[in-house]
Structures are given as C-alpha cells and as structure tokens.
Amino acid sequence: MKGRILLVDDNVDFLDSTKDVVEEEGFEVVTATNGEEAVRLVRWQDFDLVLMDIKMQGMNGVESFIEMKKHDPDIKVIMCTAYIVENLIREALEEGAFAVLSKPFDMDLLLKSIDDALNAGALGRILLADRDRELCARLSASLKMRGHQVVVAHDGQDAVAKAGERDFDILVLDIKLPVLDGLQVYHRVRSIQPNIFAAVVTGYPDEIDLSTQQLLRKESGLMTLTKPVDTTQLLDLLETVFAAKRLGEH
C-alpha cells in the first residue's frame, strides 16, 4: 500500500469515481462528504494526504484545512475546485496547501500531484511507539523538523495496527508498552514488515531478562537505547539508518 488518503467532497458521484481511480494506484482511500466530518477523521486517524474540495456547504476546504493543522501542523493537503474562487485559492496556498487543482481532473496530473506531495521533504517514515506522551511529542516534533514522516502509537495493539496500514522504515519502540509489550509488538511488526529497522527503548535496562537480552543482541536490524533518550543522538542514528537504506536501494 502506497499510503492513506482522505478524499473530501460534497459531490458523492465525484467521491466515488475519484476514489476508484486513486485506489487502483495502490492507495487506501477514506471519504468524507463535508469539512466537519473530515476534521473529525483527521483528529482520530492518520492520513498521508488529504484531497479536498475547496468550496463545500458548511465548513469550506480552507476552514477545514486550518482546523486540521491545529491537530497536525504538517498535514499535507491538495485542494480542488470547479469554480473560480480566487480568494479561497489564495488563502489555501497561503495556509500551505501543496496545490490547487481544477475540476474536472486530468487524472494523470492528479496522480502526479499526489506522488509529488507525498514525496515532498519526506526523508523517512517512522513509527514511534511509546507510552510516554511527552517523549513522543518531543521526538515527533524534532523528526518532522528534519523532514521525516512520523506516526505515533501509545500502546502495543495500536502500533501493530498502524504497521498493518502503511509501510515504515524505522520502528522506535518502548520495551514496556501497555496492551502488548514491546517484544510482542516487535515480532508482529517484523512479520508484517520484515525489512523494518527497530530501535528498542527502555527506562529499565536492569529489568530486561536474560533471554530478552540475548534476543536483542542477536537480532539483525535491531538496537537498544536507554531512557532518558538523547534526542540528538537518536536523530543522528536514525538518519544514518536512512542513509544506509537509501544506498541499499540504489
């Protein structure tokens, strides 16, 4: 799967036809018929991109975009419109919309715009799974500032579910997660994504039993870190991993 896209339009026929085209390209598509519903979805689910009509009944596309950014300042949005609404188009671009496309779509242009938006500034994709919300917020902000895509989970079950929804380059994993512990998560995620690199984080290194220590030492693509995490050191390490993965792809 290439990624998850939220498609927002009050024209149901447009939603259905565009959804079919985008899904054929390998994306998962979720739809909403108004801005209010779209904002609620963004608050509770992770999307790689929002493709949204700029002129809708109720909350228009720009107003919805502004609300979405309160939850995720780095959210990527492409606006579309069948009308000449220069003030809304200008405002959308000033707010940071990646592009504004005219309806009816040139589908090749739409798909190229989607790929360009998803790849813009995206150095790597990281799944950050830790029960420490403050740590997640700090690391997530720092990683996004360096151009990485970050998805956060605060329990093991959510981490495994998100690994099933999209591909990641790196898993940063708390060893003591609620619901499913870190090792259970690690094995389940590696069964879904065998090539993912994992960094296991623990605040209790002395409490890791001998069998777990042996596993951590022998597993390839896995390293351990001790809390409190040195953010700069972790960021440098992750970027070293990304560089190695990119060299391996060429």
Secondary structure, DSSP 8 states (H G I E B T S, - for coil): ---EEEEE-S-HHHHHHHHHHHHHTT-EEEEESSHHHHHHHHHHS--SEEEEESS-SSS-HHHHHHHHHHH-TT--EEEEESS--HHHHHHHHHHT-SEEEESS--HHHHHHHHHHHHHTT---EEEEE-S-HHHHHHHHHHHHHTT-EEEEESSHHHHHHHHHHS--SEEEEETT-SSS-HHHHHHHHHHH-TT-EEEEEES-GGGS-HHHHHHHHH-TTEEEEESS--HHHHHHHHHHHHHHHHHHH-
